[in-house]
């Protein structure tokens, strides 16, 4: 079973092409590392897989469906986040908010 299938995907921010004709297949049990220089398109690729942005060209399937349909099965921690540090929430409380079933620690 394929977890992620990417077929000839291209993406550009305005006129700057970031990814061009990318194809990739990740199956259950595979290990994958995404490596490259700053500005090489790694984060853009992850955002496409998560369905946070849409490709300009090509097709992406996650668990056999369009990206975003199975977002509860994929964890993602962005490199940068804009958080009000004065907001009274602990890391544990933040993590617990992501649980789908009521559970106490």
Residue frames as a rotation matrix with the C-alpha (Angstrom) as fourth column:
UNK 1
0.577 0.817 0.000 0.00
0.817 -0.577 0.000 0.00
0.000 0.000 -1.000 0.00
UNK 2
-0.355 -0.667 0.656 1.30
0.638 -0.685 -0.351 3.44
0.683 0.294 0.668 -0.94
UNK 3
-0.036 0.260 -0.965 1.30
0.884 -0.442 -0.152 6.03
-0.466 -0.859 -0.213 1.79
UNK 4
0.258 0.036 -0.966 2.34
-0.215 -0.972 -0.094 8.92
-0.942 0.232 -0.243 -0.48
UNK 5
0.004 -0.245 0.970 2.35
0.922 0.376 0.091 9.05
-0.387 0.894 0.227 -4.28
UNK 6
0.241 -0.032 -0.970 3.62
-0.174 -0.985 -0.011 12.13
-0.955 0.171 -0.243 -6.08
UNK 7
0.100 -0.115 0.988 3.44
0.858 0.513 -0.027 12.19
-0.504 0.851 0.150 -9.87
UNK 8
-0.324 -0.374 0.869 5.13
0.861 -0.498 0.106 14.93
0.393 0.782 0.484 -11.94
UNK 9
0.641 0.583 -0.499 4.43
0.755 -0.595 0.276 17.66
-0.136 -0.553 -0.822 -9.39
UNK 10
-0.462 -0.699 0.545 5.60
0.691 -0.670 -0.273 21.21
0.556 0.250 0.793 -9.98
UNK 11
0.599 0.607 -0.522 5.15
0.798 -0.504 0.331 24.24
-0.063 -0.615 -0.786 -7.75
UNK 12
-0.448 -0.697 0.560 6.19
0.658 -0.681 -0.321 27.89
0.605 0.225 0.764 -7.92
UNK 13
0.063 0.366 -0.928 5.83
0.771 -0.608 -0.188 30.85
-0.634 -0.704 -0.321 -5.58
UNK 14
0.517 0.240 -0.822 4.69
-0.319 -0.837 -0.444 33.50
-0.795 0.491 -0.356 -8.04
UNK 15
0.806 -0.214 -0.551 7.38
-0.549 0.076 -0.833 33.18
0.220 0.974 -0.056 -10.75
UNK 16
-0.228 -0.942 0.247 10.02
-0.971 0.201 -0.130 31.35
0.072 -0.269 -0.960 -8.73
UNK 17
0.519 0.361 -0.775 9.92
-0.414 0.899 0.142 27.62
0.748 0.247 0.616 -9.56
UNK 18
0.099 -0.426 0.899 10.63
-0.985 0.088 0.150 25.66
-0.143 -0.900 -0.411 -6.38
UNK 19
-0.298 -0.120 0.947 9.78
-0.122 0.989 0.087 22.10
-0.947 -0.089 -0.309 -7.46
UNK 20
0.019 0.259 -0.966 9.67
-0.975 -0.210 -0.076 20.84
-0.223 0.943 0.249 -11.03
UNK 21
0.343 0.254 -0.904 8.41
-0.659 0.751 -0.040 17.44
0.669 0.610 0.425 -12.26
UNK 22
-0.608 -0.510 0.608 8.89
-0.793 0.369 -0.485 15.66
0.023 -0.777 -0.629 -8.91
UNK 23
0.398 0.686 -0.609 7.78
-0.522 0.715 0.465 12.03
0.755 0.133 0.643 -8.65
UNK 24
-0.715 -0.570 0.403 7.97
-0.636 0.294 -0.713 9.94
0.288 -0.767 -0.573 -5.50
UNK 25
0.368 0.807 -0.463 6.33
-0.329 0.578 0.747 6.87
0.870 -0.122 0.478 -4.02
UNK 26
-0.663 -0.478 0.576 6.48
-0.700 0.123 -0.703 6.03
0.266 -0.870 -0.416 -0.31
UNK 27
0.056 0.655 -0.754 5.10
-0.175 0.749 0.639 2.63
0.983 0.096 0.156 0.72
UNK 28
0.853 0.302 0.425 4.21
-0.475 0.111 0.873 1.27
0.217 -0.947 0.238 4.13
UNK 29
0.819 -0.574 0.018 7.41
0.452 0.663 0.597 0.34
-0.354 -0.481 0.802 5.99
UNK 30
0.332 -0.712 0.619 9.64
0.669 -0.285 -0.686 2.68
0.665 0.642 0.382 3.95
UNK 31
0.250 -0.359 -0.899 12.02
0.698 -0.577 0.424 5.10
-0.671 -0.734 0.107 5.62
UNK 32
0.430 -0.032 0.902 12.43
0.767 -0.514 -0.384 8.49
0.476 0.857 -0.196 4.00
UNK 33
-0.023 -0.458 -0.888 14.76
0.663 -0.672 0.330 11.42
-0.748 -0.582 0.319 4.62
UNK 34
0.747 0.245 0.618 14.27
0.624 -0.578 -0.526 14.70
0.228 0.778 -0.585 2.79
UNK 35
0.145 -0.825 -0.546 17.64
0.654 -0.334 0.679 16.43
-0.742 -0.456 0.491 2.56
UNK 36
0.241 -0.149 0.959 18.80
0.882 -0.379 -0.280 19.52
0.405 0.913 0.040 0.74
UNK 37
-0.780 -0.624 0.040 20.05
0.571 -0.737 -0.361 23.06
0.255 -0.258 0.932 1.00
UNK 38
-0.381 0.618 -0.687 18.10
0.338 -0.599 -0.726 26.00
-0.860 -0.509 0.019 2.42
UNK 39
-0.075 0.459 -0.886 15.56
-0.691 -0.664 -0.286 27.09
-0.719 0.591 0.366 -0.16
UNK 40
-0.901 -0.398 -0.172 15.72
-0.402 0.617 0.677 23.72
-0.163 0.679 -0.716 -1.92
UNK 41
-0.307 0.880 -0.363 11.99
-0.708 0.044 0.705 22.98
0.636 0.473 0.610 -1.61
UNK 42
-0.862 -0.074 -0.502 11.90
0.205 0.855 -0.476 20.56
0.465 -0.513 -0.722 1.35
UNK 43
-0.772 0.599 -0.214 9.26
0.067 -0.257 -0.964 22.45
-0.632 -0.758 0.158 3.32
UNK 44
-0.347 0.642 -0.684 7.28
-0.913 -0.398 0.089 23.14
-0.216 0.655 0.724 0.17
UNK 45
-0.579 0.087 -0.811 7.22
-0.342 0.877 0.338 19.40
0.740 0.473 -0.477 -0.57
UNK 46
-0.889 0.248 -0.385 5.93
0.458 0.509 -0.729 18.66
0.015 -0.824 -0.566 2.94
UNK 47
-0.604 0.695 -0.390 3.26
-0.339 -0.667 -0.664 21.35
-0.722 -0.269 0.638 2.66
UNK 48
-0.382 0.441 -0.812 2.11
-0.878 0.102 0.468 19.85
0.289 0.892 0.348 -0.64
UNK 49
-0.726 0.063 -0.685 1.87
0.109 0.994 -0.024 16.38
0.679 -0.092 -0.728 0.92
UNK 50
-0.826 0.396 -0.401 -0.12
0.438 0.003 -0.899 17.79
-0.355 -0.918 -0.176 3.83
UNK 51
-0.071 0.829 0.555 -2.47
0.956 -0.103 0.275 19.66
0.285 0.550 -0.785 1.50
UNK 52
0.070 0.039 -0.997 -1.53
0.619 -0.785 0.013 23.06
-0.782 -0.618 -0.079 2.95
UNK 53
-0.187 -0.103 -0.977 -0.74
-0.658 -0.725 0.202 24.26
-0.729 0.681 0.068 -0.58
UNK 54
0.692 0.501 0.519 -1.73
0.078 0.663 -0.744 22.87
-0.717 0.556 0.420 -3.99
UNK 55
-0.344 -0.864 0.368 0.62
0.507 0.159 0.847 21.93
-0.790 0.478 0.383 -6.82
UNK 56
-0.173 0.204 -0.964 0.65
-0.681 -0.732 -0.032 23.99
-0.712 0.650 0.265 -10.01
UNK 57
0.160 0.127 -0.979 0.96
-0.870 0.486 -0.079 20.75
0.466 0.865 0.189 -11.98
UNK 58
-0.694 -0.475 -0.542 0.84
-0.289 0.872 -0.394 17.03
0.660 -0.117 -0.742 -11.22
UNK 59
0.442 0.883 -0.158 -0.97
-0.346 0.330 0.878 14.80
0.827 -0.334 0.452 -8.78
UNK 60
-0.734 -0.596 0.325 -0.48
-0.527 0.198 -0.827 13.91
0.428 -0.778 -0.459 -5.11
UNK 61
0.421 0.811 -0.406 -2.19
-0.240 0.531 0.813 11.07
0.875 -0.245 0.419 -3.22
UNK 62
-0.664 -0.504 0.552 -1.88
-0.675 0.088 -0.732 10.41
0.321 -0.859 -0.399 0.50
UNK 63
-0.694 0.389 0.606 -3.33
-0.113 0.772 -0.625 7.05
-0.711 -0.503 -0.492 1.60
UNK 64
-0.646 0.361 0.672 -4.87
0.738 0.519 0.430 6.89
-0.193 0.775 -0.602 -1.90
UNK 65
0.482 0.871 0.093 -6.75
0.875 -0.472 -0.109 10.19
-0.051 0.134 -0.990 -1.64
UNK 66
0.409 -0.279 0.869 -6.18
0.244 -0.884 -0.398 13.93
0.879 0.375 -0.294 -2.08
UNK 67
-0.655 -0.708 -0.262 -3.86
0.490 -0.135 -0.861 15.53
0.575 -0.693 0.435 0.49
UNK 68
-0.744 0.330 0.580 -5.61
-0.575 -0.759 -0.305 16.76
0.340 -0.561 0.755 3.62
UNK 69
0.239 0.900 -0.363 -8.19
-0.538 0.434 0.722 13.96
0.808 0.023 0.589 3.80
UNK 70
0.624 -0.093 -0.776 -6.09
0.498 0.813 0.303 11.99
0.602 -0.575 0.554 6.29
UNK 71
0.117 -0.631 0.767 -4.51
-0.330 -0.753 -0.569 14.83
0.937 -0.187 -0.296 8.23
UNK 72
0.677 0.181 0.714 -5.16
-0.734 0.086 0.674 13.06
0.060 -0.980 0.191 11.55
UNK 73
0.937 -0.336 0.094 -2.74
0.330 0.941 0.074 10.31
-0.113 -0.038 0.993 10.49
UNK 74
0.202 -0.885 0.420 0.16
0.719 -0.157 -0.677 12.68
0.665 0.438 0.605 9.82
UNK 75
0.611 -0.098 -0.785 2.07
0.636 -0.529 0.561 14.74
-0.471 -0.843 -0.261 12.36
UNK 76
0.189 -0.527 0.828 3.71
0.721 -0.499 -0.481 18.00
0.667 0.688 0.286 11.33
UNK 77
0.507 -0.138 -0.851 5.66
0.645 -0.595 0.481 20.51
-0.572 -0.792 -0.213 13.40
UNK 78
0.841 -0.165 0.516 6.55
0.347 -0.567 -0.747 23.62
0.416 0.807 -0.420 11.43
UNK 79
-0.137 -0.983 -0.123 10.03
0.875 -0.062 -0.480 25.06
0.464 -0.174 0.869 11.69
UNK 80
-0.977 -0.114 0.179 8.68
0.042 -0.929 -0.367 28.52
0.208 -0.351 0.913 12.40
UNK 81
-0.064 0.989 -0.131 5.47
0.877 0.119 0.465 29.34
0.476 -0.085 -0.876 14.20
UNK 82
-0.612 -0.047 0.789 4.06
-0.123 -0.980 -0.154 32.60
0.781 -0.191 0.595 15.37
UNK 83
0.111 0.574 -0.811 2.98
0.769 0.467 0.436 32.09
0.629 -0.672 -0.390 18.95
UNK 84
0.362 0.064 0.930 2.11
-0.446 -0.864 0.233 34.64
0.819 -0.499 -0.284 21.57
UNK 85
-0.438 -0.664 -0.606 4.52
0.204 0.583 -0.787 33.61
0.876 -0.468 -0.119 24.31
UNK 86
-0.845 0.192 0.498 2.26
-0.527 -0.456 -0.718 35.22
0.089 -0.869 0.486 26.91
UNK 87
0.132 0.918 -0.375 -0.58
-0.721 0.348 0.599 32.82
0.680 0.191 0.708 26.08
UNK 88
-0.199 -0.232 0.952 -1.10
-0.950 0.283 -0.130 30.66
-0.239 -0.931 -0.277 29.20
UNK 89
0.883 0.429 -0.190 -0.69
-0.467 0.844 -0.264 27.20
0.047 0.322 0.946 27.67
UNK 90
0.106 -0.869 0.483 1.92
-0.573 0.344 0.744 24.60
-0.813 -0.356 -0.461 28.52
UNK 91
-0.589 -0.387 -0.710 3.52
-0.803 0.378 0.460 22.29
0.090 0.841 -0.534 25.95
UNK 92
-0.954 0.248 0.168 1.68
0.190 0.934 -0.302 19.33
-0.232 -0.256 -0.939 27.52
UNK 93
-0.129 0.965 -0.230 -1.68
0.088 -0.220 -0.972 21.11
-0.988 -0.146 -0.057 27.26
UNK 94
-0.018 0.048 -0.999 -0.97
-0.891 -0.454 -0.005 21.95
-0.453 0.890 0.051 23.64
UNK 95
-0.862 -0.345 -0.373 -0.11
-0.476 0.804 0.356 18.33
0.177 0.484 -0.857 22.82
UNK 96
-0.773 0.605 0.190 -3.19
0.324 0.634 -0.702 17.04
-0.545 -0.481 -0.686 24.64
UNK 97
-0.053 0.774 -0.630 -5.41
-0.482 -0.573 -0.663 19.31
-0.874 0.269 0.404 22.53
UNK 98
-0.353 -0.173 -0.920 -4.37
-0.934 0.118 0.336 17.24
0.050 0.978 -0.203 19.50
UNK 99
-0.939 0.045 0.342 -5.73
-0.034 0.974 -0.222 13.99
-0.343 -0.220 -0.913 20.89
UNK 100
-0.651 0.728 -0.215 -8.84
-0.382 -0.070 0.921 12.72
0.656 0.682 0.324 19.15
UNK 101
0.218 0.708 -0.672 -10.23
0.432 0.547 0.717 10.87
0.875 -0.447 -0.187 22.16
UNK 102
0.559 0.036 0.828 -10.73
-0.630 -0.632 0.452 12.25
0.540 -0.774 -0.331 25.65
UNK 103
0.490 -0.503 -0.712 -7.85
0.609 0.782 -0.134 11.01
0.624 -0.368 0.690 27.76
UNK 104
0.865 -0.247 0.436 -6.17
-0.452 -0.759 0.468 12.33
0.216 -0.602 -0.769 30.84
UNK 105
0.083 -0.932 -0.352 -2.54
-0.161 0.336 -0.928 11.91
0.983 0.134 -0.122 31.77
